[in-house]
Amino acid sequence: MTLWRTDPDSSHRTEPRVYIRAYVPPGGMEDAIAFYERLLGTPVDLRTPYPEKGLSIATVGAFLLIEGDEETVEPFRATHGTLLVDDVTGYHDRLVAAGAEITDPPVEVPTGVGFTARHPDGTVVEYVHHRPKPGEGR
């Protein structure tokens, strides 16, 4: 599987897109996508392998589907949610200034750049921005 998405660039977003995480066992991604497409009445809009982490990722509406075996997904379960934002830099700087702990610093991910922060109230959130890959149009 290669990266596929309907909107490869989140820099135009005026508000974050909130994702609820759903964890899918190996081999279950197609069934999970079909379930959420039927439930929400909207098609999958992102599919990508994440070989560096041993995962496959898909989004359907407000759901971020994360496929992997139990050991592989365990480190991701501590994160309460994901925000797709216009640019992670501003969020990173505001979070640091507000006393949040950056638990995973900004790093390139298959879709762009992301980082994870623990807010002062203990909530753990992944912040991601999407950018086009070479040859991928908007």
N, C-alpha and C positions, 0 to 999 in steps of 0.2 A: 504494500500500500504506500502511496506517496501522499504528500500534503495536498489537500483539497479544501477550499473554503469559498464561500460566496462573497465575503468581504475581507480582503487581505490586509487592509490598512485601517487601524482604529484611530488615527490621528484626527479625524473629522468628528469624533464623538464629543458631544457637549455634556453628556452625563455618563457615568460608568454603567456598564452592563453587568448585572449581578448574576452569578452562576451558583446554583445549588449543585453540590457534588453528589454523584451517584457512582458507586464502585461496582464494577462488573467483573465476574470471574472470567478466566481465559476461555475464549471461544464463545462468549456470550454477547459480544458487541452487536452483532446483527439483530438479535432478538431484542436487546435493550433499545436500539435505535428505533426499531419497528414499534415497540411499545410506546415510547415517548412521542413518536410522530402521530400515532393514533390518538393518544391521550390529548395532545396539545393541538392537533390539527395543523402542524407546521413541519416542514421537512428539515432533515439534518442540514446544518450549514457549515460544518467544519469536520474534517476527518484527517487525522495525522498520526503516524507512528512517532513514538518518542523513545527510540532505541537506547539512548544514553541512560534512561531510567527503567527500561524494560516494560514500557507501557504503550498503549494505544489510546488516543484521545478522540472524542467526538463531542459536538454540541448540538442539541436540539432545543430550540427555545431557550428557556432559562436553566437548562440542565447541562452540566459538564459531566460527560460519561468518561470514566477512567477505568480502562481494562488492564488487569494484571493479576498475577497470583497474589495470594494473601501476604506473603513476605515482601513482595515488591511494593504493594500499595500501602502497607502499614505506616511508613513514614509520612504519607500524605494525609492520613486520617486525622491528624491533629489540626489540620487546617480547616477552619469553619466554612470558608467560602472563597470564591475568586471574583475579583473585579477586573473587567476588561476596561481599560482607561485609554485616554488619548495619548498620554506619555507618562511613563513611570517616574521620570526624573522629578517632576514637581511633587508627586505623591511621596516619594522617598524623602525628599528634603523636608516637607511639611511634617511627616511622621517623625523623623529624627528630631526636629525642633520641638515637637509636642511630647517627647519623651518615650516614644515607641521603641521597642527593641527590634532591630532588623535581624531576624533569625536566619535568613538565607539572603545574601547580598544579590544585587542585580546580576543576572547571568543571561546569556543568549539561550533561548528555548526554540523549538522548531517553528513557532509562529512569530517570534520577535524577541522581546526581552521581558523578564519577570523577576520578581523578588517576593519574599514573604516577611511579614512583620507581625509582631505581637503588640497589640494596642495596650495602652495603660490599664484597660479593664480586663485584660487577659484574652480577648478575642484575637484569633490568628487568621490573617487574611493574606491571600496571594494577590499581588497586583501584576497585571500583564498588559503590555501593549503589543498590538499586531503590526507588522510591517511586511510589505510585499517581498517575495523572494525574486531573484532575477528571472525575468520572463513571465512573471505572474501579474496580470493586469488587475485593475481595480474594478 
